[in-house]
Amino acid sequence: MEEHGAAPRRRLLKSGRISFGDGAIDCTVRNLSETGAALEVTSRAGIPEDFTLLIEADHTHVPCHVVWRKWARIGVHFVRT
């Protein structure tokens, strides 16, 4: 698999949710680093460039910005404030 980010990512398989405005889309977090993640979705349609990633198992809520889209995967960078 091609590595898109600069930070080392660890593979995992966790349920997540892409939350934006009044909507939310289920996703699977396929890999994760301190700076971003790769998400798998059933469809990329309707997913905005900026959203909040929710990983309830870890109690994680992090703002994200999409940096790449390929097939059913989306690469995001975590937006730190």
ChimeraX attribute file (.defattr): number of C-alpha atoms within 10 A of each C-alpha:
attribute: neighborCount
match mode: 1-to-1
recipient: residues
	/A:1	3
	/A:2	4
	/A:3	8
	/A:4	14
	/A:5	16
	/A:6	9
	/A:7	12
	/A:8	14
	/A:9	18
	/A:10	11
	/A:11	13
	/A:12	12
	/A:13	12
	/A:14	15
	/A:15	16
	/A:16	23
	/A:17	20
	/A:18	23
	/A:19	19
	/A:20	16
	/A:21	8
	/A:22	5
	/A:23	9
	/A:24	15
	/A:25	16
	/A:26	17
	/A:27	23
	/A:28	19
	/A:29	23
	/A:30	20
	/A:31	18
	/A:32	19
	/A:33	16
	/A:34	11
	/A:35	16
	/A:36	23
	/A:37	24
	/A:38	25
	/A:39	25
	/A:40	22
	/A:41	19
	/A:42	12
	/A:43	13
	/A:44	15
	/A:45	8
	/A:46	8
	/A:47	17
	/A:48	13
	/A:49	12
	/A:50	18
	/A:51	21
	/A:52	19
	/A:53	26
	/A:54	21
	/A:55	18
	/A:56	12
	/A:57	9
	/A:58	9
	/A:59	8
	/A:60	11
	/A:61	15
	/A:62	15
	/A:63	18
	/A:64	21
	/A:65	17
	/A:66	18
	/A:67	15
	/A:68	13
	/A:69	13
	/A:70	9
	/A:71	10
	/A:72	13
	/A:73	19
	/A:74	20
	/A:75	21
	/A:76	25
	/A:77	20
	/A:78	19
	/A:79	14
	/A:80	8
	/A:81	4
